[in-house]
């Protein structure tokens, strides 16, 4: 991989770590059980703490209780515009940023037996516009790691990414602004081991998954070399499902202003290889696992933008048996997944 591509991919990988109203799809080809989900405005928070929950958003934020097949409109609890959001791994809190008079404030939602308890954590002292990616138009992602939150600001066209990283420590409720590279590196330390990325190697433009002492090729049936232009195929993101039965990865097959390439999935033994999304390399929101199902956002060919800024992406999920994708909700810009409370 040449030096320019390496630099851009490094920025994108960091952005992925940082990572539409709930219209329901009526297509006969791509439907899921979420199409029949019940929407409950009130009295529906009781089981959220103990459930798998997808938070998804165009402009308004909704919770989808996977276990109860129920949609809850969080925006009826939170009056301010939600800018970005994430969950802690214990499933007890959602941390999110809201916009107030053009400025950003960090808030917390604590899940209990009833409606979540909401409170301010910090005035971030940042303008909303300074935290929007000028190349993709996406909001800066809020990321949780080991009791700390990070987010970015100050987009630069030189590296197609944000220049500044800010870290908020939850225990002391202190904010460090514009931290150095070493602090950012320490914040993300251990990610490759936690996601299983250290179990992948690349040989002759193919991706191999290390299972014990065996190397298993998980890309050889996808014909990725036919999609590439000049540079060899590279891989910028790869993860193992929590149950160890599947792997997912993004292949870089072309670079223009940013790297481009498909999101792929395969069984851990190399079988059932599938292309899930034609161009996922530039997406700042990484796919997320629940068990052996992969959730991700992709452009939706059935959606049309009636005006500039309209959302034309949808939330998809894979079938554990076939690895085929199906649409859960349309017009979704960003999402996060909450695990059952520990």
ZADO-1210 file (C-alpha; in nm, 4 decimals, padded with zeros to 6 digits):
<atoms>
<atom x="00.0000" y="00.0000" z="00.0000" code="UNK" pos="1"/>
<atom x="00.1522" y="00.3407" z="-00.0931" code="UNK" pos="2"/>
<atom x="00.2196" y="00.6072" z="00.1697" code="UNK" pos="3"/>
<atom x="-00.0774" y="00.8270" z="00.0726" code="UNK" pos="4"/>
<atom x="-00.3205" y="00.5392" z="00.0975" code="UNK" pos="5"/>
<atom x="-00.1711" y="00.4328" z="00.4302" code="UNK" pos="6"/>
<atom x="-00.2211" y="00.7808" z="00.5751" code="UNK" pos="7"/>
<atom x="-00.5796" y="00.8105" z="00.4538" code="UNK" pos="8"/>
<atom x="-00.6675" y="00.4613" z="00.5734" code="UNK" pos="9"/>
<atom x="-00.5205" y="00.5393" z="00.9135" code="UNK" pos="10"/>
<atom x="-00.7452" y="00.8451" z="00.9387" code="UNK" pos="11"/>
<atom x="-01.0477" y="00.6462" z="00.8271" code="UNK" pos="12"/>
<atom x="-00.9727" y="00.3654" z="01.0692" code="UNK" pos="13"/>
<atom x="-00.9617" y="00.6171" z="01.3531" code="UNK" pos="14"/>
<atom x="-01.2855" y="00.7754" z="01.2301" code="UNK" pos="15"/>
<atom x="-01.4542" y="00.4362" z="01.2274" code="UNK" pos="16"/>
<atom x="-01.3477" y="00.3834" z="01.5849" code="UNK" pos="17"/>
<atom x="-01.4971" y="00.7209" z="01.6596" code="UNK" pos="18"/>
<atom x="-01.7938" y="00.6498" z="01.4919" code="UNK" pos="19"/>
<atom x="-03.4238" y="00.9711" z="00.9276" code="UNK" pos="20"/>
<atom x="-03.7373" y="00.9076" z="01.0823" code="UNK" pos="21"/>
<atom x="-03.8146" y="00.5419" z="01.1471" code="UNK" pos="22"/>
<atom x="-03.9792" y="00.4704" z="00.8145" code="UNK" pos="23"/>
<atom x="-04.0331" y="00.0979" z="00.7668" code="UNK" pos="24"/>
<atom x="-03.9499" y="-00.0751" z="00.4437" code="UNK" pos="25"/>
<atom x="-04.2293" y="-00.2213" z="00.2332" code="UNK" pos="26"/>
<atom x="-04.0083" y="-00.4008" z="-00.0198" code="UNK" pos="27"/>
<atom x="-04.0869" y="-00.7659" z="-00.0858" code="UNK" pos="28"/>
<atom x="-03.7169" y="-00.8418" z="-00.1334" code="UNK" pos="29"/>
<atom x="-03.5700" y="-00.6993" z="00.1853" code="UNK" pos="30"/>
<atom x="-03.7897" y="-00.7173" z="00.4936" code="UNK" pos="31"/>
<atom x="-03.7286" y="-00.8218" z="00.8518" code="UNK" pos="32"/>
<atom x="-03.9245" y="-00.8663" z="01.1708" code="UNK" pos="33"/>
<atom x="-03.8597" y="-00.4977" z="01.2484" code="UNK" pos="34"/>
<atom x="-04.1162" y="-00.4076" z="00.9827" code="UNK" pos="35"/>
<atom x="-04.3875" y="-00.5323" z="01.2180" code="UNK" pos="36"/>
<atom x="-04.2411" y="-00.3780" z="01.5330" code="UNK" pos="37"/>
<atom x="-04.4851" y="-00.2066" z="01.7661" code="UNK" pos="38"/>
<atom x="-04.4247" y="00.1620" z="01.8403" code="UNK" pos="39"/>
<atom x="-04.4901" y="00.2455" z="02.2055" code="UNK" pos="40"/>
<atom x="-04.4600" y="00.6137" z="02.3034" code="UNK" pos="41"/>
<atom x="-04.5184" y="00.5666" z="02.6758" code="UNK" pos="42"/>
<atom x="-04.4624" y="00.3000" z="02.9385" code="UNK" pos="43"/>
<atom x="-04.2263" y="00.1069" z="02.7142" code="UNK" pos="44"/>
<atom x="-03.8937" y="00.1696" z="02.8883" code="UNK" pos="45"/>
<atom x="-03.9330" y="-00.0975" z="03.1569" code="UNK" pos="46"/>
<atom x="-03.7521" y="-00.3726" z="02.9660" code="UNK" pos="47"/>
<atom x="-03.4878" y="-00.1603" z="02.7892" code="UNK" pos="48"/>
<atom x="-03.2259" y="-00.2028" z="03.0614" code="UNK" pos="49"/>
<atom x="-03.2303" y="-00.5823" z="03.0303" code="UNK" pos="50"/>
<atom x="-03.2580" y="-00.5961" z="02.6495" code="UNK" pos="51"/>
<atom x="-03.0529" y="-00.5638" z="02.3325" code="UNK" pos="52"/>
<atom x="-03.1436" y="-00.2205" z="02.1989" code="UNK" pos="53"/>
<atom x="-03.0615" y="-00.0447" z="01.8729" code="UNK" pos="54"/>
<atom x="-03.0577" y="00.3356" z="01.8862" code="UNK" pos="55"/>
<atom x="-03.1061" y="00.4724" z="01.5351" code="UNK" pos="56"/>
<atom x="-03.1503" y="00.8193" z="01.3959" code="UNK" pos="57"/>
<atom x="-03.2072" y="01.0418" z="01.0986" code="UNK" pos="58"/>
<atom x="-03.2966" y="01.3613" z="01.2811" code="UNK" pos="59"/>
<atom x="-03.5067" y="01.2056" z="01.5595" code="UNK" pos="60"/>
<atom x="-03.3638" y="00.9334" z="01.7852" code="UNK" pos="61"/>
<atom x="-03.5513" y="00.6050" z="01.8356" code="UNK" pos="62"/>
<atom x="-03.4798" y="00.2898" z="02.0363" code="UNK" pos="63"/>
<atom x="-03.5611" y="-00.0496" z="01.8882" code="UNK" pos="64"/>
<atom x="-03.5888" y="-00.3207" z="02.1540" code="UNK" pos="65"/>
<atom x="-03.4649" y="-00.6285" z="01.9672" code="UNK" pos="66"/>
<atom x="-03.5847" y="-00.8724" z="02.2330" code="UNK" pos="67"/>
<atom x="-03.9350" y="-00.7233" z="02.2606" code="UNK" pos="68"/>
<atom x="-03.9674" y="-00.6168" z="01.8938" code="UNK" pos="69"/>
<atom x="-04.0731" y="-00.2696" z="02.0036" code="UNK" pos="70"/>
<atom x="-03.9830" y="00.0841" z="01.8933" code="UNK" pos="71"/>
<atom x="-03.9549" y="00.3594" z="02.1552" code="UNK" pos="72"/>
<atom x="-03.9319" y="00.7293" z="02.0481" code="UNK" pos="73"/>
<atom x="-03.6539" y="00.8652" z="02.2696" code="UNK" pos="74"/>
<atom x="-03.7011" y="01.2130" z="02.1249" code="UNK" pos="75"/>
<atom x="-04.0178" y="01.2408" z="02.3329" code="UNK" pos="76"/>
<atom x="-03.7923" y="01.2285" z="02.6411" code="UNK" pos="77"/>
<atom x="-03.5087" y="01.4441" z="02.5011" code="UNK" pos="78"/>
<atom x="-03.6245" y="01.7805" z="02.3569" code="UNK" pos="79"/>
<atom x="-03.2840" y="01.8917" z="02.2234" code="UNK" pos="80"/>
<atom x="-03.1305" y="01.7847" z="01.8906" code="UNK" pos="81"/>
<atom x="-02.9167" y="01.4724" z="01.9422" code="UNK" pos="82"/>
<atom x="-02.5830" y="01.5149" z="01.7623" code="UNK" pos="83"/>
<atom x="-02.4145" y="01.1790" z="01.8372" code="UNK" pos="84"/>
<atom x="-02.4493" y="00.8931" z="02.0844" code="UNK" pos="85"/>
<atom x="-02.2976" y="00.5710" z="02.2176" code="UNK" pos="86"/>
<atom x="-02.3592" y="00.3088" z="02.4879" code="UNK" pos="87"/>
<atom x="-02.1337" y="00.1738" z="02.7600" code="UNK" pos="88"/>
<atom x="-02.0518" y="-00.2021" z="02.7386" code="UNK" pos="89"/>
<atom x="-02.2441" y="-00.2700" z="03.0606" code="UNK" pos="90"/>
<atom x="-02.5720" y="-00.1652" z="02.8975" code="UNK" pos="91"/>
<atom x="-02.6609" y="00.0801" z="03.1753" code="UNK" pos="92"/>
<atom x="-02.5931" y="00.4162" z="03.0131" code="UNK" pos="93"/>
<atom x="-02.6211" y="00.5998" z="02.6866" code="UNK" pos="94"/>
<atom x="-02.3885" y="00.8949" z="02.6481" code="UNK" pos="95"/>
<atom x="-02.4899" y="01.1525" z="02.3916" code="UNK" pos="96"/>
<atom x="-02.4229" y="01.5033" z="02.2674" code="UNK" pos="97"/>
<atom x="-02.7027" y="01.7556" z="02.2119" code="UNK" pos="98"/>
<atom x="-02.7135" y="02.0890" z="02.0333" code="UNK" pos="99"/>
<atom x="-02.8219" y="02.3983" z="02.2259" code="UNK" pos="100"/>
<atom x="-02.8114" y="02.7305" z="02.0411" code="UNK" pos="101"/>
<atom x="-02.5447" y="02.5925" z="01.8081" code="UNK" pos="102"/>
<atom x="-02.3210" y="02.4684" z="02.0914" code="UNK" pos="103"/>
<atom x="-02.2593" y="02.1094" z="02.2048" code="UNK" pos="104"/>
<atom x="-02.3410" y="01.9649" z="02.5470" code="UNK" pos="105"/>
<atom x="-02.2560" y="01.6138" z="02.6690" code="UNK" pos="106"/>
<atom x="-02.5417" y="01.4292" z="02.8427" code="UNK" pos="107"/>
<atom x="-02.6105" y="01.0895" z="03.0016" code="UNK" pos="108"/>
<atom x="-02.9164" y="00.8628" z="03.0002" code="UNK" pos="109"/>
<atom x="-02.9250" y="00.6003" z="03.2765" code="UNK" pos="110"/>
<atom x="-03.1471" y="00.2988" z="03.2140" code="UNK" pos="111"/>
<atom x="-03.3531" y="00.1725" z="03.5066" code="UNK" pos="112"/>
<atom x="-03.6908" y="00.0003" z="03.5411" code="UNK" pos="113"/>
<atom x="-03.8719" y="00.3049" z="03.4033" code="UNK" pos="114"/>
<atom x="-03.7956" y="00.5979" z="03.1761" code="UNK" pos="115"/>
<atom x="-03.4206" y="00.6746" z="03.1573" code="UNK" pos="116"/>
<atom x="-03.2797" y="00.9348" z="03.3935" code="UNK" pos="117"/>
<atom x="-03.1281" y="01.2219" z="03.1932" code="UNK" pos="118"/>
<atom x="-02.8595" y="01.4633" z="03.3086" code="UNK" pos="119"/>
<atom x="-02.5950" y="01.7013" z="03.1757" code="UNK" pos="120"/>
<atom x="-02.2310" y="01.5960" z="03.2077" code="UNK" pos="121"/>
<atom x="-02.0404" y="01.8850" z="03.0513" code="UNK" pos="122"/>
<atom x="-02.0617" y="02.1923" z="02.8321" code="UNK" pos="123"/>
<atom x="-01.8148" y="02.0982" z="02.5584" code="UNK" pos="124"/>
<atom x="-01.7535" y="02.4550" z="02.4454" code="UNK" pos="125"/>
<atom x="-01.7642" y="02.3545" z="02.0782" code="UNK" pos="126"/>
<atom x="-01.9709" y="02.4784" z="01.7855" code="UNK" pos="127"/>
<atom x="-02.1839" y="02.2192" z="01.6076" code="UNK" pos="128"/>
<atom x="-02.0418" y="02.3109" z="01.2670" code="UNK" pos="129"/>
<atom x="-01.6840" y="02.2529" z="01.3872" code="UNK" pos="130"/>
<atom x="-01.7698" y="01.8880" z="01.4592" code="UNK" pos="131"/>
<atom x="-01.9128" y="01.7959" z="01.1180" code="UNK" pos="132"/>
<atom x="-01.6973" y="01.6047" z="00.8684" code="UNK" pos="133"/>
<atom x="-01.6757" y="01.8322" z="00.5650" code="UNK" pos="134"/>
<atom x="-01.6068" y="01.5472" z="00.3226" code="UNK" pos="135"/>
<atom x="-01.8909" y="01.3141" z="00.4268" code="UNK" pos="136"/>
<atom x="-02.1237" y="01.5572" z="00.6031" code="UNK" pos="137"/>
<atom x="-02.1435" y="01.3239" z="00.9034" code="UNK" pos="138"/>
<atom x="-02.1296" y="01.4268" z="01.2672" code="UNK" pos="139"/>
<atom x="-01.8222" y="01.3465" z="01.4743" code="UNK" pos="140"/>
<atom x="-01.8680" y="01.0118" z="01.6483" code="UNK" pos="141"/>
<atom x="-01.8813" y="00.9728" z="02.0243" code="UNK" pos="142"/>
<atom x="-01.6751" y="00.6737" z="02.1411" code="UNK" pos="143"/>
<atom x="-01.6667" y="00.4964" z="02.4800" code="UNK" pos="144"/>
<atom x="-01.3546" y="00.3205" z="02.6097" code="UNK" pos="145"/>
<atom x="-01.2924" y="00.2081" z="02.9695" code="UNK" pos="146"/>
<atom x="-01.4731" y="00.4869" z="03.1511" code="UNK" pos="147"/>
<atom x="-01.3821" y="00.7599" z="02.9041" code="UNK" pos="148"/>
<atom x="-01.5499" y="00.9243" z="02.6043" code="UNK" pos="149"/>
<atom x="-01.3796" y="01.0744" z="02.3000" code="UNK" pos="150"/>
<atom x="-01.4996" y="01.2903" z="02.0139" code="UNK" pos="151"/>
<atom x="-01.3351" y="01.5059" z="01.7476" code="UNK" pos="152"/>
<atom x="-01.3498" y="01.8514" z="01.5915" code="UNK" pos="153"/>
<atom x="-01.1642" y="02.0761" z="01.3485" code="UNK" pos="154"/>
<atom x="-01.1873" y="01.9051" z="01.0075" code="UNK" pos="155"/>
<atom x="-00.8870" y="01.9358" z="00.7764" code="UNK" pos="156"/>
<atom x="-00.8881" y="01.8678" z="00.4035" code="UNK" pos="157"/>
<atom x="-00.5163" y="01.7821" z="00.4182" code="UNK" pos="158"/>
<atom x="-00.5871" y="01.4467" z="00.5850" code="UNK" pos="159"/>
<atom x="-00.9613" y="01.4188" z="00.5136" code="UNK" pos="160"/>
<atom x="-01.0278" y="01.4029" z="00.8859" code="UNK" pos="161"/>
<atom x="-01.0542" y="01.5875" z="01.2161" code="UNK" pos="162"/>
<atom x="-00.7443" y="01.7456" z="01.3684" code="UNK" pos="163"/>
<atom x="-00.8499" y="01.7628" z="01.7329" code="UNK" pos="164"/>
<atom x="-00.9511" y="01.4881" z="01.9752" code="UNK" pos="165"/>
<atom x="-01.1177" y="01.5570" z="02.3097" code="UNK" pos="166"/>
<atom x="-01.1528" y="01.3105" z="02.5986" code="UNK" pos="167"/>
<atom x="-01.4029" y="01.3202" z="02.8850" code="UNK" pos="168"/>
<atom x="-01.3353" y="01.1094" z="03.1962" code="UNK" pos="169"/>
<atom x="-01.6626" y="00.9919" z="03.3506" code="UNK" pos="170"/>
<atom x="-01.5437" y="00.9197" z="03.7049" code="UNK" pos="171"/>
<atom x="-01.3958" y="01.2662" z="03.7612" code="UNK" pos="172"/>
<atom x="-01.6198" y="01.4419" z="03.5060" code="UNK" pos="173"/>
<atom x="-01.3195" y="01.6211" z="03.3609" code="UNK" pos="174"/>
<atom x="-01.2708" y="01.7275" z="02.9990" code="UNK" pos="175"/>
<atom x="-00.9344" y="01.7226" z="02.8213" code="UNK" pos="176"/>
<atom x="-00.9453" y="01.9228" z="02.4991" code="UNK" pos="177"/>
<atom x="-00.7190" y="01.8757" z="02.1973" code="UNK" pos="178"/>
<atom x="-00.5141" y="01.5918" z="02.3455" code="UNK" pos="179"/>
<atom x="-00.1938" y="01.4644" z="02.1872" code="UNK" pos="180"/>
<atom x="-00.1423" y="01.1580" z="01.9693" code="UNK" pos="181"/>
<atom x="-00.0020" y="00.9485" z="02.2541" code="UNK" pos="182"/>
<atom x="-00.3175" y="01.0084" z="02.4587" code="UNK" pos="183"/>
<atom x="-00.5377" y="00.9094" z="02.1651" code="UNK" pos="184"/>
<atom x="-00.3291" y="00.5965" z="02.1060" code="UNK" pos="185"/>
<atom x="-00.3599" y="00.5030" z="02.4722" code="UNK" pos="186"/>
<atom x="-00.7353" y="00.5598" z="02.4592" code="UNK" pos="187"/>
<atom x="-00.7699" y="00.2975" z="02.1830" code="UNK" pos="188"/>
<atom x="-00.5079" y="00.0564" z="02.3191" code="UNK" pos="189"/>
<atom x="-00.6226" y="-00.3048" z="02.3098" code="UNK" pos="190"/>
<atom x="-00.8854" y="-00.2611" z="02.0389" code="UNK" pos="191"/>
<atom x="-00.7264" y="-00.5100" z="01.8004" code="UNK" pos="192"/>
<atom x="-00.7274" y="-00.7831" z="02.0639" code="UNK" pos="193"/>
<atom x="-01.0847" y="-00.7070" z="02.1741" code="UNK" pos="194"/>
<atom x="-01.2277" y="-00.7153" z="01.8209" code="UNK" pos="195"/>
<atom x="-01.0116" y="-01.0033" z="01.6941" code="UNK" pos="196"/>
<atom x="-00.8451" y="-00.7877" z="01.4304" code="UNK" pos="197"/>
<atom x="-00.5077" y="-00.9293" z="01.5321" code="UNK" pos="198"/>
<atom x="-00.6254" y="-01.2683" z="01.4008" code="UNK" pos="199"/>
<atom x="-00.6229" y="-01.1529" z="01.0357" code="UNK" pos="200"/>
<atom x="-00.3362" y="-01.1440" z="00.7862" code="UNK" pos="201"/>
<atom x="-00.3166" y="-01.0441" z="00.4193" code="UNK" pos="202"/>
<atom x="-00.1375" y="-01.2526" z="00.1561" code="UNK" pos="203"/>
<atom x="-00.1452" y="-01.1961" z="-00.2201" code="UNK" pos="204"/>
<atom x="-00.4503" y="-00.9649" z="-00.1955" code="UNK" pos="205"/>
<atom x="-00.6475" y="-01.2225" z="00.0031" code="UNK" pos="206"/>
<atom x="-00.7566" y="-01.2003" z="00.3664" code="UNK" pos="207"/>
<atom x="-00.6876" y="-01.4922" z="00.5985" code="UNK" pos="208"/>
<atom x="-00.8372" y="-01.5616" z="00.9392" code="UNK" pos="209"/>
<atom x="-00.6155" y="-01.7318" z="01.1956" code="UNK" pos="210"/>
<atom x="-00.8041" y="-02.0147" z="01.3672" code="UNK" pos="211"/>
<atom x="-00.5639" y="-02.1809" z="01.6078" code="UNK" pos="212"/>
<atom x="-00.2642" y="-02.2796" z="01.3954" code="UNK" pos="213"/>
<atom x="-00.4661" y="-02.2795" z="01.0733" code="UNK" pos="214"/>
<atom x="-00.4958" y="-01.9886" z="00.8281" code="UNK" pos="215"/>
<atom x="-00.8351" y="-01.9831" z="00.6554" code="UNK" pos="216"/>
<atom x="-00.8957" y="-01.7674" z="00.3470" code="UNK" pos="217"/>
<atom x="-01.2216" y="-01.5733" z="00.3838" code="UNK" pos="218"/>
<atom x="-01.2092" y="-01.3622" z="00.0654" code="UNK" pos="219"/>
<atom x="-01.1091" y="-01.5891" z="-00.2235" code="UNK" pos="220"/>
<atom x="-01.4650" y="-01.6422" z="-00.3541" code="UNK" pos="221"/>
<atom x="-01.5549" y="-01.2725" z="-00.3707" code="UNK" pos="222"/>
<atom x="-01.3519" y="-01.1818" z="-00.6836" code="UNK" pos="223"/>
<atom x="-01.2328" y="-00.8606" z="-00.5232" code="UNK" pos="224"/>
<atom x="-00.9379" y="-00.8341" z="-00.7625" code="UNK" pos="225"/>
<atom x="-01.1866" y="-00.7743" z="-01.0460" code="UNK" pos="226"/>
<atom x="-01.3128" y="-00.4652" z="-00.8640" code="UNK" pos="227"/>
<atom x="-00.9772" y="-00.3004" z="-00.7973" code="UNK" pos="228"/>
<atom x="-00.8168" y="-00.0375" z="-01.0189" code="UNK" pos="229"/>
<atom x="-00.4414" y="00.0242" z="-00.9816" code="UNK" pos="230"/>
<atom x="-00.3388" y="-00.0639" z="-00.6273" code="UNK" pos="231"/>
<atom x="-00.3586" y="-00.4156" z="-00.4833" code="UNK" pos="232"/>
<atom x="-00.6580" y="-00.5014" z="-00.2683" code="UNK" pos="233"/>
<atom x="-00.6036" y="-00.4100" z="00.0970" code="UNK" pos="234"/>
<atom x="-00.8180" y="-00.4540" z="00.4097" code="UNK" pos="235"/>
<atom x="-00.8797" y="-00.1718" z="00.6571" code="UNK" pos="236"/>
<atom x="-01.1276" y="-00.3202" z="00.9071" code="UNK" pos="237"/>
<atom x="-01.1891" y="-00.6778" z="01.0148" code="UNK" pos="238"/>
<atom x="-01.3726" y="-00.8309" z="01.3105" code="UNK" pos="239"/>
<atom x="-01.4791" y="-01.1677" z="01.4469" code="UNK" pos="240"/>
<atom x="-01.8383" y="-01.2123" z="01.5666" code="UNK" pos="241"/>
<atom x="-01.8782" y="-01.2469" z="01.9453" code="UNK" pos="242"/>
<atom x="-01.9659" y="-01.6156" z="01.9118" code="UNK" pos="243"/>
<atom x="-01.6636" y="-01.6774" z="01.6858" code="UNK" pos="244"/>
<atom x="-01.8697" y="-01.8235" z="01.4018" code="UNK" pos="245"/>
<atom x="-01.8304" y="-01.5412" z="01.1480" code="UNK" pos="246"/>
<atom x="-01.5908" y="-01.2731" z="01.0279" code="UNK" pos="247"/>
<atom x="-01.6580" y="-00.9407" z="00.8591" code="UNK" pos="248"/>
<atom x="-01.4180" y="-00.7057" z="00.6837" code="UNK" pos="249"/>
<atom x="-01.3887" y="-00.4084" z="00.4485" code="UNK" pos="250"/>
<atom x="-01.1779" y="-00.4392" z="00.1333" code="UNK" pos="251"/>
<atom x="-01.0181" y="-00.1385" z="-00.0351" code="UNK" pos="252"/>
<atom x="-01.0464" y="-00.1767" z="-00.4109" code="UNK" pos="253"/>
<atom x="-01.0185" y="00.1854" z="-00.5262" code="UNK" pos="254"/>
<atom x="-00.8957" y="00.5224" z="-00.4039" code="UNK" pos="255"/>
<atom x="-01.0138" y="00.8578" z="-00.5351" code="UNK" pos="256"/>
<atom x="-01.0434" y="01.1265" z="-00.2704" code="UNK" pos="257"/>
<atom x="-01.0933" y="00.8537" z="-00.0098" code="UNK" pos="258"/>
<atom x="-01.0563" y="00.4753" z="-00.0151" code="UNK" pos="259"/>
<atom x="-01.3586" y="00.2865" z="-00.1490" code="UNK" pos="260"/>
<atom x="-01.4557" y="-00.0775" z="-00.1309" code="UNK" pos="261"/>
<atom x="-01.7112" y="-00.3320" z="-00.0148" code="UNK" pos="262"/>
<atom x="-01.8159" y="-00.4644" z="00.3254" code="UNK" pos="263"/>
<atom x="-01.7924" y="-00.8444" z="00.3260" code="UNK" pos="264"/>
<atom x="-01.8888" y="-01.1333" z="00.5534" code="UNK" pos="265"/>
<atom x="-01.7970" y="-01.5019" z="00.5698" code="UNK" pos="266"/>
<atom x="-01.8271" y="-01.7954" z="00.8036" code="UNK" pos="267"/>
<atom x="-01.5153" y="-01.8447" z="01.0140" code="UNK" pos="268"/>
<atom x="-01.4356" y="-02.1631" z="00.8172" code="UNK" pos="269"/>
<atom x="-01.4235" y="-01.9607" z="00.4921" code="UNK" pos="270"/>
<atom x="-01.7623" y="-02.0692" z="00.3609" code="UNK" pos="271"/>
<atom x="-02.0643" y="-01.8556" z="00.2669" code="UNK" pos="272"/>
<atom x="-01.8661" y="-01.5492" z="00.1597" code="UNK" pos="273"/>
<atom x="-02.0872" y="-01.2501" z="00.0713" code="UNK" pos="274"/>
<atom x="-02.0599" y="-00.8884" z="-00.0394" code="UNK" pos="275"/>
<atom x="-02.2920" y="-00.6883" z="00.1869" code="UNK" pos="276"/>
<atom x="-02.2375" y="-00.3297" z="00.0730" code="UNK" pos="277"/>
<atom x="-02.0651" y="-00.2094" z="-00.2423" code="UNK" pos="278"/>
<atom x="-01.8881" y="00.0874" z="-00.0812" code="UNK" pos="279"/>
<atom x="-01.8333" y="00.0834" z="00.2953" code="UNK" pos="280"/>
<atom x="-01.4705" y="00.1971" z="00.3197" code="UNK" pos="281"/>
<atom x="-01.5546" y="00.5665" z="00.3582" code="UNK" pos="282"/>
<atom x="-01.8356" y="00.5100" z="00.6082" code="UNK" pos="283"/>
<atom x="-01.7283" y="00.6456" z="00.9468" code="UNK" pos="284"/>
<atom x="-01.9745" y="00.4263" z="01.1384" code="UNK" pos="285"/>
<atom x="-01.8379" y="00.0715" z="01.1694" code="UNK" pos="286"/>
<atom x="-02.0689" y="-00.2309" z="01.1468" code="UNK" pos="287"/>
<atom x="-02.1703" y="-00.3804" z="01.4821" code="UNK" pos="288"/>
<atom x="-02.2275" y="-00.7398" z="01.5941" code="UNK" pos="289"/>
<atom x="-02.5039" y="-00.8858" z="01.8091" code="UNK" pos="290"/>
<atom x="-02.4250" y="-01.2555" z="01.8431" code="UNK" pos="291"/>
<atom x="-02.3722" y="-01.3798" z="01.4874" code="UNK" pos="292"/>
<atom x="-02.5756" y="-01.1018" z="01.3221" code="UNK" pos="293"/>
<atom x="-02.4025" y="-00.8001" z="01.1689" code="UNK" pos="294"/>
<atom x="-02.5765" y="-00.4610" z="01.1641" code="UNK" pos="295"/>
<atom x="-02.4620" y="-00.1855" z="00.9266" code="UNK" pos="296"/>
<atom x="-02.5711" y="00.1210" z="00.7297" code="UNK" pos="297"/>
<atom x="-02.5666" y="00.1339" z="00.3502" code="UNK" pos="298"/>
<atom x="-02.7035" y="00.3416" z="00.0656" code="UNK" pos="299"/>
<atom x="-03.0579" y="00.2372" z="-00.0217" code="UNK" pos="300"/>
<atom x="-03.1421" y="00.2321" z="-00.3936" code="UNK" pos="301"/>
<atom x="-03.5141" y="00.2456" z="-00.3156" code="UNK" pos="302"/>
<atom x="-03.4881" y="00.5819" z="-00.1382" code="UNK" pos="303"/>
<atom x="-03.4919" y="00.9150" z="-00.3172" code="UNK" pos="304"/>
<atom x="-03.3845" y="01.2522" z="-00.1798" code="UNK" pos="305"/>
<atom x="-03.6658" y="01.5030" z="-00.2263" code="UNK" pos="306"/>
<atom x="-03.4366" y="01.7880" z="-00.1164" code="UNK" pos="307"/>
<atom x="-03.0699" y="01.8431" z="-00.0327" code="UNK" pos="308"/>
<atom x="-02.9694" y="01.6703" z="00.2868" code="UNK" pos="309"/>
<atom x="-03.2410" y="01.4035" z="00.2787" code="UNK" pos="310"/>
<atom x="-03.1271" y="01.0693" z="00.4177" code="UNK" pos="311"/>
<atom x="-03.0939" y="00.7914" z="00.1585" code="UNK" pos="312"/>
<atom x="-02.9287" y="00.5257" z="00.3751" code="UNK" pos="313"/>
<atom x="-03.0901" y="00.2397" z="00.5663" code="UNK" pos="314"/>
<atom x="-03.0025" y="00.0039" z="00.8504" code="UNK" pos="315"/>
<atom x="-02.9415" y="-00.3583" z="00.7460" code="UNK" pos="316"/>
<atom x="-02.8835" y="-00.6859" z="00.9292" code="UNK" pos="317"/>
<atom x="-02.7449" y="-01.0221" z="00.8146" code="UNK" pos="318"/>
<atom x="-02.9177" y="-01.3584" z="00.8357" code="UNK" pos="319"/>
<atom x="-02.7053" y="-01.6016" z="01.0432" code="UNK" pos="320"/>
<atom x="-02.7866" y="-01.8959" z="00.8162" code="UNK" pos="321"/>
<atom x="-02.7328" y="-01.7451" z="00.4708" code="UNK" pos="322"/>
<atom x="-02.5234" y="-01.4328" z="00.5500" code="UNK" pos="323"/>
<atom x="-02.7636" y="-01.2447" z="00.3223" code="UNK" pos="324"/>
<atom x="-02.8624" y="-00.8935" z="00.4248" code="UNK" pos="325"/>
<atom x="-03.2108" y="-00.7541" z="00.4843" code="UNK" pos="326"/>
<atom x="-03.3344" y="-00.4051" z="00.5622" code="UNK" pos="327"/>
<atom x="-03.4468" y="-00.3259" z="00.9158" code="UNK" pos="328"/>
<atom x="-03.5316" y="00.0456" z="00.9001" code="UNK" pos="329"/>
<atom x="-03.5011" y="00.2973" z="00.6196" code="UNK" pos="330"/>
<atom x="-03.3683" y="00.6526" z="00.6389" code="UNK" pos="331"/>
<atom x="-03.1105" y="00.5882" z="00.9113" code="UNK" pos="332"/>
<atom x="-02.7966" y="00.8053" z="00.9308" code="UNK" pos="333"/>
<atom x="-02.6343" y="00.6610" z="01.2443" code="UNK" pos="334"/>
<atom x="-02.6915" y="00.3883" z="01.4993" code="UNK" pos="335"/>
<atom x="-02.5489" y="00.2249" z="01.8118" code="UNK" pos="336"/>
<atom x="-02.6294" y="-00.0959" z="01.9992" code="UNK" pos="337"/>
<atom x="-02.6885" y="-00.1403" z="02.3727" code="UNK" pos="338"/>
<atom x="-02.6211" y="-00.4777" z="02.5346" code="UNK" pos="339"/>
<atom x="-02.8393" y="-00.6081" z="02.8206" code="UNK" pos="340"/>
<atom x="-02.7439" y="-00.4460" z="03.1511" code="UNK" pos="341"/>
<atom x="-02.4961" y="-00.6498" z="03.3570" code="UNK" pos="342"/>
</atoms>
